[in-house]
């Protein structure tokens, strides 16, 4: 099992460590509900150094990314980031990721930890334009500093105007006394904040300074358990749960990052699917009966027939309601539609609702 550069720090802090995507990761410190609340109201810090960082360089870097990703990379300018997915050739998704444009001939891709090896092989197999691909995943650490107080709490560590940074922009600048840190106004929680990319050798200094700077703002370390409940309250997809190699990006609600202004892997088939219309749709739902939906539980119609599956589910700490995501037939996807969830031997009433569940 791999360790992040901060694993020993998490153990010292009393974190409960679990295997996740091949890494030994902190799932919680003071308790999931408490940590979730810290991010929603103050500022919390996640070690997400298990994520992968690939660099794409050279004069054909953009042309390569246009060919292998769903979004329009030509719209990026240096300092802008873009959410997209890598389509496979069968109508599904290899991975969803973020592209950072550093300059006209250099981009950074941030990929899911569980897909790192698969993504690396796939991208290399598609590189027939001579782009330079460099996998630096083992050299970088990543902190997600999230919450409404994040900008204020971290401002003393950098000359970058954090509160002035727009969502999905980034700067490469000094942070916590370290030069050339990537400071990105991104995150997976819906409560604002930043993601800080720094080389492994400097991460301990950054971690210590971040907690020093945030001391007056109620800063706390946060585990992956709360990361999952926070993203689910926003209705954000998690690869391996809500999207995978067999998922249609249109059924998953990712049409907004599918741009047919260019040719890319499987784009003709995807265009035909869009024109024909989808059969199923990923929806959010709230349980009306007592219980908690979990991944894999069946979704039933009023006649008790299985029409879909829960892909993610939890008891929402912010709303104190059981919520979930799952695929249902398109005709059952309207908000207000009654559905049922098979929880063990019970059938529990639920209702399709618009996401995000948490409005902030």
ABEGO torsion letter per residue (X at the ends): XBBBAAAAAAAAAGBBBBBBGGBBBBABBAEAAAAAAAAAABBBBBBAAABBBBBBBEAAAAAAAAAABABBAAABBBGBBBBBBBBBAAGBBABBBBBBBABAABBBBBBBAAAAAAAAAAAAAABAAGBBBBBAAAABBBBBBBEAAAAAAAAAABABBAAABBBGBBBBBBBGGBBGBBBBBBEAAGAEEBBBBBBAAAAAAAAAAAAAAAAAAGBBBBBAAAAAAAAAAAGBBBBGAABBAABBAAAAGAAAABBAABBBBGAAAAAAAAAAEBABBBBBBBBABBEBBBBGBBBBBAAGBBABBBABBBBBAAAGBBBBBBBBBAAAABBGBBBBBBBEABBBBBBBBBOBABAX
